[in-house]
Amino acid sequence: MITVALPKGRIAEDTLEIFKNIFTQDFSFESRKLILEQHGFRFLLVRNQDVPTYVENGAADIGFSGEDTLKEQGARVTKLLDLGIGKCQVVVGMKKGEVLDPRLPEIVVASKMVNIAKDYFDSKGMSVKIVKLYGSIELAPLVGLCDAIVDIVETGTTMKENGLEPVATIMESSVKMFANRESFIQKRTEILELKQQIKKVLEA
């Protein structure tokens, strides 16, 4: 049996739809259940940020989540496939008309992606103070909590509606399939076969 970690929400739904196409049967979690066992697979429904943790520590053999989540967690896993779904960007956002000034002694940045934000500003040689938030990131610069935010955007509508705009793109992200390193050795044949089946569905 292969154990698969899925993030709650659209990525889980889209991934299960791919499994449905491969095996021509419905894959769906019952009401509030967090485990689904079907067709030789055990699916675990977890928080997006926790998917790499489940895979890296061997509670799941493979996982599906965004490249941004993998980078933020610094997960030591084996990347297998880019599904090309869930496309988004991680950007630096500021109030409209404002720009990043590298001469500032320190810039205050609000984000839930602390590591990505820190790495980006470190790479620019800018001193940064990171304020960790868990939601409503766009509010932070409007009330003076920070100078800028680092957040995920798909269309940029939420940012725009709150008087913010992207001033720099840190990375592009889409959903990746990845494996626990030990599982990839022990279950290599099954995992690579599943990868090929998923690839066929995506290319169809």
ZALO-303876 format. One line per 8 residues: number of its first residue (from 0); their letters; for each residue y, z, x of N, C-alpha, C, O, CB. Coordinates in pm, whole numbers, plus 50000, padded with zeros to 5 digits. Glycine has a CB too. Layout:
N
NUM) a) Y,Z,X,Y,Z,X,Y,Z,X,Y,Z,X,Y,Z,X | ... $
! end
This chain:
204
0) mitvalpk) 49880,50000,50084,50000,50000,50000,50125,50000,50088,50133,50072,50187,50000,50123,49905 | 50223,49919,50049,50350,49915,50120,50454,49991,50037,50470,49964,49918,50395,49767,50145 | 50523,50084,50100,50628,50160,50031,50764,50097,50060,50800,50071,50175,50626,50309,50076 | 50838,50072,49952,50965,50000,49960,51078,50089,49910,51073,50139,49798,50959,49868,49878 | 51181,50111,49993,51298,50187,49951,51405,50092,49898,51443,49996,49965,51354,50272,50069 | 51452,50121,49777,51554,50037,49714,51675,50121,49676,51660,50234,49631,51496,49965,49590 | 51797,50066,49693,51915,50139,49651,51938,50123,49502,51922,50013,49448,52038,50092,49728 | 51975,50230,49435,51999,50224,49291,52108,50121,49259,52204,50104,49335,52039,50362,49236 $
8) griaedtl) 52091,50053,49146,52193,49958,49103,52152,49813,49117,52034,49778,49108,52318,49981,49182 | 52251,49728,49140,52230,49584,49136,52135,49532,49243,52057,49440,49218,52362,49515,49150 | 52141,49592,49362,52052,49544,49470,51906,49567,49431,51821,49481,49454,52085,49617,49605 | 51877,49684,49373,51740,49712,49327,51697,49611,49221,51586,49559,49225,51729,49856,49272 | 51786,49585,49126,51755,49490,49018,51729,49350,49073,51633,49284,49034,51869,49485,48916 | 51816,49306,49164,51801,49172,49223,51674,49161,49307,51606,49058,49307,51923,49137,49308 | 51642,49268,49380,51522,49267,49465,51396,49266,49380,51301,49193,49410,51521,49390,49559 | 51394,49346,49274,51277,49349,49185,51259,49215,49114,51147,49176,49081,51291,49463,49082 $
16) eifknift) 51369,49146,49089,51362,49013,49028,51292,48915,49123,51218,48827,49080,51504,48961,48992 | 51316,48932,49253,51248,48849,49354,51099,48878,49353,51017,48786,49359,51307,48874,49495 | 51063,49006,49346,50920,49044,49339,50856,48988,49212,50741,48945,49214,50904,49199,49343 | 50931,48987,49104,50882,48932,48977,50850,48783,48993,50749,48734,48943,50987,48952,48865 | 50937,48712,49064,50915,48569,49087,50794,48544,49177,50721,48447,49157,51039,48507,49149 | 50774,48632,49275,50660,48615,49367,50527,48639,49296,50433,48561,49309,50674,48710,49487 | 50522,48750,49222,50393,48793,49166,50377,48764,49017,50279,48802,48954,50376,48942,49189 | 50476,48695,48961,50477,48657,48817,50439,48774,48725,50358,48759,48634,50380,48541,48793 $
24) qdfsfesr) 50499,48887,48751,50484,49002,48662,50610,49087,48670,50683,49083,48769,50357,49087,48698 | 50633,49163,48566,50758,49240,48559,50751,49364,48647,50652,49437,48644,50788,49280,48414 | 50855,49387,48724,50868,49508,48805,50991,49583,48756,51103,49537,48777,50877,49475,48958 | 50971,49698,48690,51088,49774,48645,51054,49923,48636,50945,49961,48594,51138,49721,48508 | 51150,50004,48675,51133,50149,48670,51143,50199,48527,51227,50152,48450,51237,50219,48759 | 51057,50295,48491,51070,50359,48360,51193,50449,48362,51228,50507,48465,50941,50440,48324 | 51256,50461,48249,51378,50540,48226,51434,50614,48346,51518,50559,48418,51350,50638,48121 | 51390,50738,48370,51450,50819,48478,51357,50835,48599,51384,50917,48687,51487,50956,48424 $
32) klileqhg) 51251,50759,48603,51156,50773,48714,51212,50711,48841,51283,50611,48837,51022,50709,48678 | 51178,50772,48953,51228,50727,49083,51120,50660,49167,51146,50612,49277,51287,50844,49159 | 50997,50657,49113,50886,50591,49184,50819,50492,49089,50791,50524,48973,50783,50696,49237 | 50794,50373,49139,50723,50270,49064,50609,50220,49150,50632,50171,49261,50818,50153,49021 | 50485,50232,49101,50369,50180,49175,50312,50061,49100,50274,50072,48984,50261,50290,49195 | 50307,49948,49170,50261,49825,49105,50221,49721,49210,50289,49703,49310,50370,49769,49013 | 50110,49654,49184,50064,49540,49264,50056,49572,49414,50091,49489,49498,50158,49421,49242 | 50010,49694,49446,49995,49731,49587,50124,49774,49655,50130,49784,49777,49937,49617,49662 $
40) frfllvrn) 50228,49799,49574,50355,49844,49629,50395,49977,49564,50364,50002,49447,50466,49738,49608 | 50462,50061,49641,50525,50181,49587,50676,50166,49612,50721,50163,49726,50467,50313,49653 | 50752,50157,49504,50897,50144,49516,50962,50280,49497,50929,50354,49404,50952,50041,49412 | 51056,50312,49585,51132,50437,49575,51277,50401,49544,51337,50318,49612,51121,50521,49707 | 51332,50464,49443,51471,50439,49405,51559,50550,49462,51550,50665,49418,51486,50431,49249 | 51643,50517,49559,51722,50620,49627,51870,50578,49635,51905,50465,49600,51666,50645,49770 | 51954,50667,49679,52096,50634,49699,52108,50530,49810,52034,50534,49908,52179,50760,49733 | 52202,50440,49793,52221,50332,49889,52227,50382,50033,52161,50328,50122,52348,50255,49855 $
48) qdvptyve) 52307,50488,50056,52325,50539,50192,52197,50598,50251,52186,50613,50372,52435,50643,50194 | 52102,50632,50164,51979,50697,50210,51866,50600,50243,51766,50639,50303,51932,50794,50106 | 51882,50473,50204,51772,50376,50225,51732,50368,50373,51614,50379,50404,51814,50236,50174 | 51828,50349,50466,51788,50341,50607,51719,50468,50657,51631,50461,50742,51909,50312,50692 | 51760,50584,50604,51700,50712,50646,51553,50718,50605,51468,50759,50684,51778,50830,50584 | 51525,50677,50481,51385,50676,50433,51299,50584,50518,51185,50617,50551,51379,50631,50285 | 51355,50469,50555,51278,50372,50634,51263,50418,50779,51153,50417,50834,51345,50234,50629 | 51373,50458,50839,51368,50499,50980,51272,50615,51002,51204,50621,51105,51507,50539,51029 $
56) ngaadigf) 51265,50708,50906,51180,50826,50921,51040,50811,50864,50963,50907,50861,51246,50943,50857 | 51007,50690,50819,50868,50660,50781,50829,50697,50639,50712,50686,50604,50779,50729,50871 | 50926,50741,50557,50893,50770,50416,50876,50639,50339,50815,50636,50232,51003,50858,50351 | 50931,50530,50394,50913,50396,50338,50883,50301,50452,50932,50318,50564,51040,50350,50257 | 50802,50200,50423,50768,50101,50526,50880,49998,50543,50913,49958,50654,50637,50029,50491 | 50936,49958,50430,51046,49860,50435,51158,49904,50340,51137,49987,50251,50995,49718,50398 | 51276,49848,50361,51388,49880,50276,51478,49760,50258,51471,49663,50333,51467,49996,50332 | 51564,49768,50158,51662,49663,50131,51797,49731,50112,51813,49815,50023,51622,49577,50005 $
64) sgedtlke) 51895,49696,50194,52031,49746,50173,52127,49659,50254,52086,49575,50333,52043,49896,50214 | 52256,49683,50232,52357,49601,50297,52365,49625,50447,52334,49733,50496,52490,49625,50236 | 52408,49521,50519,52428,49530,50663,52528,49642,50696,52515,49709,50798,52478,49396,50721 | 52628,49661,50608,52727,49766,50630,52663,49905,50630,52700,49992,50709,52837,49758,50523 | 52566,49925,50540,52497,50055,50534,52415,50078,50660,52413,50189,50714,52405,50062,50409 | 52346,49974,50707,52267,49986,50829,52356,50020,50948,52321,50105,51031,52190,49856,50856 | 52470,49954,50956,52561,49979,51068,52620,50119,51061,52628,50188,51163,52674,49875,51069 | 52660,50161,50943,52719,50294,50926,52620,50405,50965,52657,50504,51027,52765,50314,50780 $
72) qgarvtkl) 52493,50385,50927,52391,50486,50955,52338,50477,51098,52274,50570,51147,52275,50473,50856 | 52364,50364,51164,52311,50345,51300,52159,50349,51299,52097,50402,51390,52364,50452,51396 | 52100,50291,51194,51955,50303,51172,51874,50227,51278,51903,50112,51311,51919,50251,51034 | 51772,50295,51330,51681,50233,51426,51563,50176,51347,51460,50241,51328,51631,50337,51535 | 51581,50052,51302,51480,49984,51220,51467,49840,51271,51546,49794,51353,51519,49986,51068 | 51365,49771,51222,51344,49630,51259,51397,49541,51147,51343,49540,51037,51193,49601,51286 | 51503,49468,51176,51559,49377,51075,51471,49254,51062,51425,49197,51161,51705,49335,51112 | 51447,49214,50937,51353,49105,50913,51414,48982,50847,51379,48870,50881,51241,49155,50828 $
80) ldlgigkc) 51506,49004,50754,51553,48891,50675,51688,48920,50610,51713,49031,50563,51451,48855,50567 | 51775,48819,50610,51902,48828,50537,51879,48761,50402,51850,48641,50395,52021,48759,50617 | 51891,48838,50294,51863,48783,50161,51980,48701,50107,51965,48624,50011,51832,48897,50064 | 52097,48717,50168,52212,48638,50124,52266,48679,49988,52342,48605,49926,52176,48494,50120 | 52226,48797,49940,52279,48848,49813,52365,48971,49842,52362,49024,49953,52163,48883,49712 | 52443,49015,49742,52527,49133,49762,52631,49111,49870,52664,49204,49944,52443,49252,49796 | 52684,48989,49878,52781,48958,49983,52913,49032,49962,52965,49039,49850,52807,48807,49989 | 52965,49086,50070,53093,49157,50065,53152,49163,50205,53090,49117,50302,53076,49300,50006 $
88) qvvvgmkk) 53270,49220,50216,53334,49239,50345,53378,49384,50360,53411,49450,50261,53455,49144,50360 | 53377,49432,50481,53436,49562,50511,53572,49531,50572,53582,49464,50675,53345,49650,50608 | 53677,49581,50508,53813,49547,50551,53900,49671,50572,53869,49781,50525,53879,49455,50448 | 54008,49650,50645,54113,49750,50655,54217,49714,50549,54266,49601,50547,54177,49757,50800 | 54250,49808,50461,54348,49783,50356,54471,49870,50373,54461,49987,50412,54285,49806,50219 | 54587,49813,50344,54712,49890,50351,54800,49853,50233,54774,49755,50162,54787,49863,50485 | 54905,49933,50211,54999,49901,50104,55060,49764,50132,55086,49728,50247,55109,50010,50092 | 55082,49689,50024,55132,49552,50037,55258,49548,50124,55351,49626,50105,55162,49492,49899 $
96) gevldprl) 55257,49455,50218,55373,49439,50306,55366,49518,50436,55441,49492,50529,55496,49477,50233 | 55273,49616,50441,55259,49696,50563,55162,49628,50660,55074,49552,50619,55211,49840,50529 | 55179,49657,50789,55090,49599,50891,55042,49709,50985,55106,49814,50999,55161,49486,50970 | 54929,49684,51050,54877,49778,51149,54965,49773,51273,54986,49665,51330,54728,49747,51184 | 55014,49886,51316,55097,49891,51435,55021,49963,51546,55008,50085,51544,55233,49963,51405 | 54970,49885,51644,54890,49947,51752,54970,50041,51841,54912,50114,51921,54829,49840,51837 | 55103,50041,51828,55186,50128,51912,55197,50270,51857,55245,50360,51925,55327,50068,51926 | 55151,50289,51732,55158,50424,51674,55072,50522,51754,54964,50485,51800,55112,50422,51526 $
104) peivvask) 55120,50646,51773,55041,50744,51850,54907,50776,51782,54808,50806,51848,55122,50874,51870 | 54907,50769,51648,54782,50793,51574,54794,50731,51434,54900,50735,51372,54751,50946,51564 | 54686,50677,51388,54683,50623,51252,54581,50702,51171,54471,50730,51220,54649,50469,51252 | 54616,50737,51049,54525,50813,50962,54457,50714,50868,54524,50638,50798,54602,50926,50880 | 54325,50715,50867,54247,50619,50789,54150,50693,50697,54076,50781,50742,54170,50523,50881 | 54149,50657,50570,54054,50716,50474,53939,50619,50451,53961,50498,50436,54124,50750,50339 | 53818,50670,50450,53701,50585,50429,53577,50669,50402,53571,50786,50439,53677,50494,50551 | 53479,50607,50337,53347,50672,50330,53260,50621,50445,53153,50675,50471,53279,50645,50191 $
112) mvniakdy) 53308,50515,50513,53234,50457,50626,53299,50503,50757,53365,50427,50827,53233,50300,50618 | 53278,50630,50787,53344,50695,50899,53311,50628,51033,53401,50605,51114,53304,50842,50904 | 53184,50597,51056,53143,50541,51185,53196,50399,51205,53243,50365,51314,52992,50542,51196 | 53187,50317,51101,53238,50181,51110,53389,50183,51138,53439,50108,51222,53208,50102,50981 | 53460,50269,51065,53605,50279,51082,53640,50324,51223,53727,50265,51288,53664,50377,50979 | 53573,50429,51271,53602,50481,51406,53573,50377,51513,53653,50356,51604,53519,50609,51433 | 53457,50310,51501,53420,50208,51601,53523,50096,51605,53557,50046,51712,53281,50150,51569 | 53571,50056,51487,53667,49946,51480,53798,49982,51551,53846,49907,51636,53696,49908,51333 $
120) fdskgmsv) 53853,50097,51517,53981,50136,51576,53967,50171,51724,54060,50149,51802,54040,50254,51500 | 53852,50227,51762,53826,50251,51905,53826,50119,51982,53879,50111,52093,53690,50324,51924 | 53765,50015,51921,53757,49884,51988,53895,49821,52004,53916,49735,52091,53665,49789,51908 | 53990,49864,51920,54127,49813,51928,54215,49902,52017,54333,49874,52037,54188,49803,51787 | 54154,50009,52071,54229,50100,52157,54333,50181,52081,54435,50222,52137,54296,50022,52267 | 54307,50203,51950,54402,50278,51868,54349,50418,51839,54232,50435,51804,54430,50203,51735 | 54435,50517,51855,54397,50655,51824,54392,50670,51672,54487,50634,51602,54497,50759,51889 | 54283,50724,51621,54265,50729,51476,54213,50865,51430,54130,50927,51497,54169,50619,51432 $
128) kivklygs) 54263,50909,51317,54209,51028,51250,54144,50979,51122,54210,50915,51040,54322,51138,51221 | 54015,51008,51105,53942,50961,50988,53935,51071,50882,53893,51184,50911,53799,50914,51028 | 53975,51037,50762,53960,51129,50648,53845,51077,50564,53854,50966,50509,54094,51141,50564 | 53738,51155,50552,53622,51108,50476,53642,51131,50327,53669,51242,50284,53494,51178,50523 | 53628,51023,50250,53633,51031,50104,53506,50971,50047,53438,50892,50114,53759,50957,50048 | 53473,51008,49925,53349,50959,49864,53374,50860,49751,53280,50799,49700,53268,51075,49813 | 53498,50843,49711,53529,50750,49602,53679,50738,49583,53756,50814,49641,53462,50794,49471 | 53720,50641,49499,53863,50614,49472,53943,50606,49602,54051,50663,49613,53921,50724,49382 $
136) ielaplvg) 53888,50534,49698,53952,50522,49830,54093,50463,49819,54184,50499,49894,53866,50435,49923 | 54110,50370,49724,54238,50298,49710,54354,50393,49677,54470,50360,49703,54227,50191,49602 | 54323,50509,49622,54428,50604,49585,54494,50669,49707,54612,50702,49705,54370,50712,49496 | 54416,50684,49813,54459,50763,49929,54593,50720,49991,54678,50805,50013,54354,50757,50033 | 54614,50589,50019,54743,50552,50080,54859,50560,49981,54974,50572,50022,54735,50413,50137 | 54829,50553,49853,54934,50556,49750,54998,50694,49737,55113,50706,49695,54878,50512,49616 | 54922,50797,49773,54974,50934,49760,55002,50997,49896,55023,51118,49907,54876,51022,49682 | 55002,50914,50000,55038,50962,50133,54930,51035,50210,54958,51101,50310,55152,51050,50122 $
144) lcdaivdi) 54804,51024,50164,54695,51090,50236,54663,51018,50367,54616,51080,50462,54570,51096,50147 | 54688,50887,50370,54654,50809,50489,54746,50688,50503,54820,50653,50412,54507,50764,50483 | 54738,50626,50620,54815,50503,50646,54737,50380,50600,54796,50280,50556,54849,50492,50796 | 54605,50388,50610,54520,50272,50579,54385,50320,50529,54350,50437,50543,54503,50181,50704 | 54310,50228,50471,54173,50259,50428,54077,50158,50490,54117,50047,50526,54161,50257,50273 | 53952,50198,50502,53845,50104,50537,53748,50109,50422,53691,50214,50391,53775,50141,50676 | 53729,49994,50358,53647,49991,50236,53578,49857,50220,53609,49760,50290,53734,50021,50113 | 53484,49853,50128,53412,49729,50095,53487,49655,49986,53533,49715,49889,53265,49759,50050 $
152) vetgttmk) 53501,49524,50004,53557,49442,49897,53464,49324,49870,53404,49267,49961,53699,49392,49935 | 53454,49289,49743,53381,49168,49705,53481,49060,49667,53481,48951,49724,53282,49196,49586 | 53567,49092,49571,53669,48996,49529,53809,49040,49573,53901,48959,49581,53666,48977,49377 | 53823,49169,49602,53954,49222,49642,54042,49260,49524,54157,49301,49542,54025,49122,49727 | 53989,49246,49402,54068,49271,49281,54114,49417,49271,54231,49443,49243,53988,49235,49158 | 54022,49512,49294,54058,49654,49282,54169,49690,49380,54263,49762,49345,53935,49743,49308 | 54158,49639,49500,54260,49667,49601,54395,49611,49557,54498,49678,49564,54219,49609,49737 | 54392,49486,49512,54515,49418,49470,54581,49489,49353,54703,49506,49350,54485,49273,49433 $
160) englepva) 54500,49530,49255,54554,49597,49137,54617,49732,49168,54697,49784,49090,54444,49615,49035 | 54582,49788,49284,54638,49916,49325,54745,49900,49433,54777,49995,49505,54527,50006,49375 | 54799,49778,49445,54910,49756,49537,54873,49753,49683,54958,49773,49770,55011,49858,49516 | 54744,49729,49712,54699,49721,49851,54655,49579,49883,54633,49498,49794,54582,49820,49876 | 54643,49550,50013,54591,49420,50054,54517,49435,50187,54551,49522,50268,54705,49315,50066 | 54416,49350,50210,54344,49356,50337,54435,49309,50451,54507,49210,50438,54215,49269,50332 | 54431,49381,50562,54510,49340,50679,54419,49303,50796,54465,49248,50896,54607,49452,50721 | 54289,49333,50783,54192,49296,50887,54052,49303,50828,54022,49390,50747,54205,49390,51012 $
168) timessvk) 53966,49210,50870,53825,49211,50828,53742,49266,50943,53744,49212,51054,53777,49067,50787 | 53669,49372,50917,53586,49435,51020,53451,49365,51030,53404,49337,51141,53565,49584,50990 | 53389,49338,50916,53257,49272,50918,53223,49211,50784,53275,49252,50680,53149,49371,50957 | 53135,49111,50788,53077,49053,50667,52945,49127,50644,52879,49171,50738,53055,48895,50682 | 52908,49140,50518,52783,49211,50489,52708,49142,50375,52768,49086,50284,52811,49358,50453 | 52576,49149,50383,52490,49105,50273,52361,49186,50283,52341,49260,50380,52461,48949,50279 | 52274,49172,50185,52154,49256,50180,52052,49211,50284,52020,49093,50296,52091,49251,50040 | 52001,49308,50360,51899,49282,50461,51767,49347,50421,51764,49453,50358,51945,49333,50600 $
176) mfanresf) 51658,49282,50461,51524,49341,50451,51491,49393,50591,51505,49320,50690,51415,49236,50399 | 51447,49519,50600,51417,49576,50731,51296,49668,50720,51259,49712,50612,51539,49653,50787 | 51236,49696,50835,51111,49773,50836,51118,49892,50930,51193,49892,51028,50995,49684,50876 | 51039,49993,50899,51015,50104,50990,50941,50046,51112,50850,49964,51096,50931,50222,50921 | 50981,50086,51231,50925,50025,51352,50774,50046,51365,50700,49955,51405,50994,50080,51475 | 50729,50165,51331,50585,50195,51339,50508,50117,51232,50401,50062,51258,50559,50347,51323 | 50565,50112,51111,50500,50037,51002,50489,49890,51036,50391,49825,51001,50579,50054,50870 | 50591,49838,51107,50590,49696,51141,50477,49663,51239,50429,49550,51243,50724,49656,51202 $
184) iqkrteil) 50436,49763,51317,50321,49744,51407,50191,49756,51327,50102,49671,51340,50323,49849,51523 | 50181,49861,51245,50056,49889,51174,50030,49794,51056,49915,49760,51027,50059,50032,51123 | 50138,49751,50988,50122,49666,50869,50190,49531,50887,50241,49471,50792,50179,49737,50744 | 50190,49485,51012,50264,49363,51049,50228,49243,50961,50316,49174,50912,50237,49330,51194 | 50097,49219,50942,50053,49102,50866,50105,49105,50723,50160,49006,50675,49902,49094,50865 | 50089,49219,50655,50133,49230,50515,50285,49218,50503,50336,49153,50412,50087,49364,50455 | 50357,49281,50598,50503,49279,50592,50556,49138,50617,50648,49092,50548,50562,49376,50694 | 50499,49069,50717,50545,48933,50747,50509,48835,50635,50582,48740,50608,50485,48885,50880 $
192) elkqqikk) 50395,48860,50570,50357,48775,50456,50456,48794,50340,50497,48697,50276,50211,48808,50409 | 50494,48919,50316,50592,48948,50210,50727,48883,50245,50795,48827,50158,50609,49101,50191 | 50764,48892,50371,50890,48830,50415,50889,48680,50384,50988,48626,50334,50912,48854,50568 | 50779,48613,50415,50770,48469,50390,50777,48437,50241,50839,48340,50199,50640,48413,50449 | 50711,48522,50160,50714,48502,50014,50856,48517,49958,50899,48440,49872,50619,48601,49945 | 50927,48618,50010,51065,48639,49967,51152,48521,50009,51236,48474,49932,51121,48771,50026 | 51130,48475,50131,51207,48362,50185,51188,48237,50097,51284,48164,50070,51164,48332,50330 | 51065,48214,50053,51035,48098,49967,51111,48105,49837,51167,48006,49790,50885,48088,49938 $
200) vlea) 51114,48226,49776,51185,48245,49650,51334,48218,49669,51397,48152,49587,51163,48387,49595 | 51389,48268,49778,51532,48252,49804,51569,48107,49831,51680,48064,49797,51573,48338,49921 | 51479,48033,49891,51506,47893,49923,51475,47798,49809,51515,47681,49812,51426,47852,50044 | 51403,47848,49706,51363,47761,49594,51485,47719,49511,51471,47646,49413,51261,47834,49504 $
! end
